[in-house]
Amino acid sequence: MATASRIPADHKLTARMLTVVFLLGLLYAVFVAVLLQVGVSPALVIILAGGLLFVQYWYSDRIALFGMHGRVVSREEAPELHAIVERLCALADMPKPQVAIADTDVPNAFATGRSTKRAVVCATSGIMRRLDADELEGVLAHELSHVAHRDVAVMTIASFVGVLAGFITRFTLYSGMFGGWGGYGDDERDNSAAMILVVMFVSMIVYALSFLLIRALSRYRELSADRSGALLTGRPSELASALQKITGEMARIPTRDLRKAEPFNAFFFTPALAQGFSISSLFSTHPSLEVRLNQLAKISAELGQPV
């Protein structure tokens, strides 16, 4: 068990994070260059977008808990949950995060916070009712892996370009709607309209590319957390069992509740997907169940355990 007594560094995850951040930085540089070329000063929008991302980064733990109606619980209120987290933190040699419970029947869990010292691990009441202690331990080990790899901070920073592009698209559209489309003559009006259309088109392209890059990183991030969590507990089969059980139970959750939870899919252990069209079903934040189970089966084989 010595190899499973720490959350291992994932060099492939680090490499992918650096690659995505580099590509997003390059995309950002090209984006700003195009804006400057067409005569737009993006300073105000960059400040607004940067301010939004700063708030999201600095207060991610509070925002996520507020959005999911979660609350931090004491050891007296949730002794079993605290005991699991304490045991895992001792194995991982990491500070114990705050422990929270979200009162919702959607079976899930998430971790958030900009650092290991500001982290919160939250389990829903729905997942605590449905999983046994070993399965829940596997899920929480997965979430603690996100904390150890500082995934929340990296994903928040990586999302800056997409947020910026979205801001500029809306800013340009509204400026056109409220007087920015025209000048005093036809030529000025045509030039203004053309500039706004170029900015909107480039902004939408940048947003789409950044969205796809971040989704690809998010899917690998989940596989990495599955692997790290399985190695930490030494029982990948329990994590696989939890995945199958939660995925099956999602179909029993009312669509209304799933739609409320969908905006938090990037944080969740497994996505809450409502039936019908959803952008999450097209550009998922998580790998498919089959891919995740196959990886866990390989880890079981590596550890010499029955698959």
N, C-alpha and C positions, 0 to 999 in steps of 0.2 A: 504493500500500500504506500510505500515511500514516494513512488512517482505520482500518486494521486493526492499527496498531502498538501499540494500547493496548486493554485490555478496557473497552469503553464502559460508562458508567453506564446502568442500566436504570431509568428513572423510573417506568415502569409497574409494574415489580417492587417498587420502593420504595413506591409508592402502595398496592399490594395488601398488602404486608407491614404497613404502618401500619394499613390497614383491618382486617386480620385480628387484629392485636394489640389494636386498639381494641375490636373485637367480643368478643374473648376476655376483655379486661379488664372489659367491661360484664357479660359472662356470669359472671365471677368475683365481681363485686360483688353481683349478684343472688343468686348461689349462697350466699355468706356471709350475706347478709341473711335468706334463707329459713332457714338453719341456726340463726341467732340467734333468729329468730322462734319456732321450735319448741323452743327451749331447749337446743340443742346448742352446746357451746363447741368450735369447730374449731381452736383454737390449736395443740394438740398435733399434729393431723394436718397442719396447714399447715407446721409446723416440720419434720415428717418428710418431707413431699413436697418442701418447699424444699431440705432437705438432700440428698435424692436428686437433684434437678435440678442442684444446685450441683456435686455430684460428677460428674454426667454432662457438665455444661458444662466444668468445669475439667480433666477427664481424658478427654474425648471421643476424643482421638487414641489414647491407650493402650487404652481400652475397645474401640474399633473394631478396632485391630490384633490385640488379644488374641482377640477373638471370631472373627476371620477367619484366625487363625493366621498373621498377617503379620509380617514382620520388616524393620526398616530395613536397607538395603543400601548399601554404600559405592560410590564411583565405580569402583573396581577390580572389584567383584563384578558390577556391571550398567552397563557403560560406555554402551551405546546408550540405555538408559532415562534415565540421568542427562543424557546429551547432549540428548535431546528436551526434558526438563524445563528444563534451563538455557536452551535456545534460546527456549522459550516464555516463560520468566520475563523474559528480556531484551526480548522483544517487548512484554510486558505491563508492563514496568518495575515488577516486584514482587519481593519477597524470594523466594529459592528455598526451597521447603519441603523437609522430609525426604522421601526417596524410599524406598518399601518395596515388597516383593513378597510376595504371599500364595500359598502353594503349594497351589493347588487347580485342578482342571480346569475349573471354572465360569468361562467367559470374561467378565470384568468388571473394573471399576476403581472406585475411590472416593477421595474426599478428605474429610478431617476435621480438626478443630482449631478452637479458639475464636477464633483470629486468624491473620493472615498469618504472624506470627512463630512460631506454634505449630502450623502446618499440616503434614499428612502427605498425600502423594499416593501411592496404592498401586495397583499393577496386579497382576492374578493371573497365575500362570504360564500359565493357560489362554488368556487374551487375548493374551499375548505370543507364543504359538505360532501363533495363528490370524490375526493382523492383520499387514499389512506396516507399514513405518515411518511412512508418511504417514497411514494409517488410525489407528495408535496415537497419532500426534501430535494428530489431531483429537479423539480420546477424552480425552487428557490436557489439551487446551485447554479442553474442557468442564469437566473437574474443577477446573482452576485458576480457572475463572470462578466456581465455587461458593465457592472460597476468597476471591476478590476481593470477592464480594458478601456475605461473612460469613454465608452461609446456615446453616452449622451452629449458630452462636450464636443466630441468629434463631429457627430451628426448635426449638432446645432451650428457649429462653425461652417461645416460643409454646405448647409442649406442657405448660407448668406446670399450666394449668387442668384438662386431661384427666387428668394424673397425680394431681392433688389429688382430683378426683371419684372416680377409681378407688380411691384410698386410703380415702376416706370411705365408699364403698360397702362395701369389705371390712371396715373398722373397725366400721361399724354392724352388718353381718351377724354378725361374730364376737362383738360385745358382746351381741347377741340370743341367740346360741347358747350363750354361757357366762354366763347369769344376767341379761341385760339385758331379757328379755322380760316379766318379771313383777314384781309388788310383793307386798305381803302380802294385798291384797284384789283382788276381781275388777275394780273400777274402775281401780285403779292398774295392774293387769296390762293391761287394755284400752288405757289411755292410753299406756303404754310401748310396746306393740306397734304402736299407730297411729303414734306418733312415729317409730319405727324404719322402718316401711313408707314414711312420707312422705319421710324422709331418703334411703332407698335409691332411691325413685322419682325424686326430684329429682336425685340424684347420677348416676343412669344417663342421664337426659335431658341433663344438662350434659356428661357424658362423650361421648355420641353427637354433640351439636352441635359440641363442640370437635374431635372426631375428624374430622368432615366439613369443618370450616373449615381444619384443618391439611392434610388431604389435598388440598383445592382449591389451597391455597398451594403445596404441594409440586409439584403438576403444572405450575403456571405457572413455578415455580422451575426445573424441568427444561427447559422451553421457552426460558427466558431464558438458561440456561447453554449450550444448543445454539446459540442465536443469537450469544452473545458468543464462544463457542469458534470458530464458523465464521468470524466476522469477524476474530478474532485470527490465524488461520492463513491466511485468504483463500482457503480451499479447502473450501467446504461439501460438495462432492461426496464428499470423503474421509470426512467424518463420516457422511454418509448411507450410504456403502458399509460403514463399520464397524457402523452400526446394523443394517443388513440382514444382514450376515454373523453378528453376534453373536446376533441374534434367531433366525436359522436354526439356529445351532449349539446353542442352548439345548435344542432338542428332542432332541439326542443325549446330553445329560447325564443320568446316572441320577437318578431321582426322589429317592432318598435324599440325594444331594448338594445338589439344589435346595432341598429342605426345610430342610436345615441352613443354607443361605444366605438363605432368605426373610426372617428377622428383620432383615437388614441392607439390605433393598430401598430404604429411604429414603436410604441413602448411595450406592447403586450407580448406575452409568451407565445401566443398563437392568435392569429387575426380573428376578430369578430366580424363575420361577413354576413350581411343580410341577403336574402334571395333577390334575384333580379339584377338589373344593371348597377354596377358600382365601379368607380374608377379603381378601387382596391382590387377588384377581381381581374382587371386588365394589367395593372402595374403593381403587383403585390409587394408588400414590405417583407414578406416571409417566403422561404422556399416551400415547395409542395410537401404535403405530409409524407409522400412516398420517398422523396429525397432525404428528408430528415430521418425517417425510419431506417433507410438503407445505411446511412452514415452510422447510426447508433448500432446497427447489426455488425458493421465492420469493427467498431470499437469493442463490442463484446467479444468478437473473435480475437482481436489483438490482446485482450485481457485473459484469454483462455476460458471464457464463459460460454455457456450454451446460448445459441442464438434463438 
